[in-house]
Amino acid sequence: MREPVRDKERLRHIYDAINRIQGRIPTLNLESLLQDVLVYYGVVKNIEIIGEAVYKLSKEFKEEHNMTAWEDIEGMRHVLVHDYYNIQPGRVLHVIENDLPPLKAQIEQYLSEMDEQ
């Protein structure tokens, strides 16, 4: 069973992984993302970390905060880990550009709410 007391720690892991990605990719385009294979796979690994941290969040937390697409995030992690040979760089870029900014805002809100308690 997942521990609710660890939810804040998992949220911090998600937040830190997003910051690592956003800090490493200042100009977002496919060419710059693919220029260095180690950078590319570093980004992929951080997206995996986000998915794993989401998986480790308590069921109660995810149910209380159901406006976040938790299942989609976990699903992306499964694709990156288990179907690594089918990873599409364009999809990774899409996640960076379109999915991470709103997720970061949600995580910031959740952490702020926890700090107020």
N, C-alpha and C positions, 0 to 999 in steps of 0.2 A: 504494500500500500504506500502511496506517495504521502509525504508529510507536508501539511499546509505551512508549517513553520519554515519550510525551505522555499516556499513560493517566491519570497522576496529575493532570495539568493539566485534562483533560476531566472527571475526577471532581470536581475543585474547581469547575468551571463548573456541574455538576449541583447540587452542594451549595449554591453561592451562589444559584442560581436558585430552589431550594426555599426558602431562607431569605428571599429577596425576597418570594416569594408568601406565605409564612406570616407574615411581618412586616407585610404590607400588609392582610391580611384577618384581623383579630383575632376578629371574630364571624362565623363562617361560616354564612351563609344566602343563599339565592338573591337575596332583595331587596337585601341589602347589596352583594352582588357586582355586581348590575346597576345599582345606584344611579348610578354614574359610569362612563360608557362607556369613558373612557380608562383607568381602573383595570382594568376588565374585560379590555380588550385588552392591557393591560400584563401581566396574569396569563396570558392566552393566549400572549403572546410568550415569557414565561419557560418555559411548558410546551413551546413549540417549541424553545427553547434546550436544555432537558433532552433532548429527542428528538434534536436535532442532535448534542449532545455524546455521547450514547449511540451514535449512528451512527458517530462518529469514533473510538470506542474500538477498540482492536485486537481482531481476531478471537480471538487467543490469550487476551486478558484475559476476554472474554465467555465463552469456552469454559471457562476455569478457574473462573469465577464464575457458573455457569449457574443458580443459585437465584434470580437476578434475572430478571424478565420483560423482557429486553432487546428482543425483537421486538415486544412489545406497546407498549413505550415509543416505539420508532421508528414503529410504526403510528399511534399517536396524533399524532405530529408530522406525518406525511403527511396525515392528515385535517385537521389545523388549517391546514396550508399550502395544500394542493391543493383541499380541499373547504370552504374558509373560509366559504362561503355556507350551509353546512349545520351549522355548529357549534351544538351544543345546550348552552346554559348549564347545564342540569342535569347534563350529562356532565362539564363542566368542574368544577363543584362536587364531583361524585363523585370526580374525580381528586384534588382538593385535600384532601378529607376522608378518603378511603380509600386512595389510592395513594401520595401523597407521604410520609406519616409512616413507613411501613415502608421505602420507598425511601431516605429520609434516613438511617434507621438502618443500612441496608446500605452506603450510601456512606460513612458515618462509619467503619464497620468496615473497609471496603476501604482508606480513607485511613490509618487507624491501622496496619493491617498493612503498608502501604507505608512508613510512617515507621519501623517496627521493622526493616526490611530494611537 
